[in-house]
Amino acid sequence: MTRSRLGRRHGLAALQAGVSLVALGAVIWWATRQEAPSFPRTGEAAAALLAALGIYTAATLLRGERWHRILEHGGFAVGRGDAYRLTAVGYMGNNVLPARSGDLLRAFLLAPITGRRKRELLGTVVAERLLDAAALAVVFAAVALGLLSEAEIPGGRTVLFGAAGAGLLGLLGFAAVVVIRRVGAFERMRAALRPFAAPSRALASGHGIALAVVSVAIWALEAAVYAAVGRAAGIELSPVEALYVVALTNLFALIPAAPGYVGTFDAAVLFAVGSLGEGGSDALAYLVLLRFVLFVPITLVGLVFLVTRYGGWSRFRAARLETPG
């Protein structure tokens, strides 16, 4: 690795750590001024938490199925079991490694199994992210363009601002493409990115429409998880309010942060439920329970699969060198 690339990597890590520390500091400062959270102990609350875990399991399995369909459509010889297991491994990696490296982790581990280039496999992950972005855009539009008033969310301007920001980013991206084309670099970039682009181009078809519907269903399940955890914590969220919290939380997830979205995720959840009129110890309990449901089980399951099926971290490091990029 060259010195310049190493410097950029260290710089990115420092930025992520700095953002997380600032956000986490703000969360801790706020939390110290609240009453200690009281975690629910009733059978109803336990049932709601179990329901949340079950729904999140279903959403994760659906993500694995979606990736398997993308791989299958692209001609990759991958069994459904590997697609499901590596989906869990990828989420584990995103939770414990910097810069969402879980996506690289699953592509690199799959490359020796398929004998295909890592760049091609990363293209399938890019296609997944595009589907997620499209589904979240639908969620943002639904919340911002009508359902928001029914939910009576005081912080609705935040969602409208986020939608406007997304539109601005789209315009900037279009302008960047125009500039790149004019300076003659577009063809060179296309040649380098062609392996990434093939799975994404395949989405412009009936296959892609079906996967887009699956992606919306995945995020609807995510919203159901947020609502179930809210019930366990004594916070009642309507379906629209749960979609609002999911959308806002994932908007914050775009901000560079340390592994597990430390600080940024916490600030987003507290801000979202606070704008719904929920605060204090109930909001803190909700945050802790939500972090447990969304991060702990998938990290443990992914780690077990990594060690028992894919050779652990040493196999990942070897896979980075074995298969051509």
Secondary structure, DSSP 4 states (H G I P E B T S, - for coil): --HHHHHHHHHHHHHHHHHHHHHHHHHHHHHTTSPPP----SHHHHHHHHHHHHHHHHHHHHHHHHHHHHHHHTT----HHHHHHHHHHHHHHHHHSSTTTHHHHHHHHHHHHHT--HHHHHHHHHHHHHHHHHHHHHHHHHIIIIIHHHHT-TTHHHHHHHHHHHHHHHHHHHHHHHHHHHTT-HHHHHHHHHHHHHHHHTTSSHHHHHHHHHHHHHHHHHHHHHHHHHHHTT----HHHHHHHHHHHHHHTTS--SGGGTTHHHHHHHHHHHHTT--HHHHHHHHHHHHHHHHHHHHHHHHHHHHHHS-HHHHHHHHHHHS--
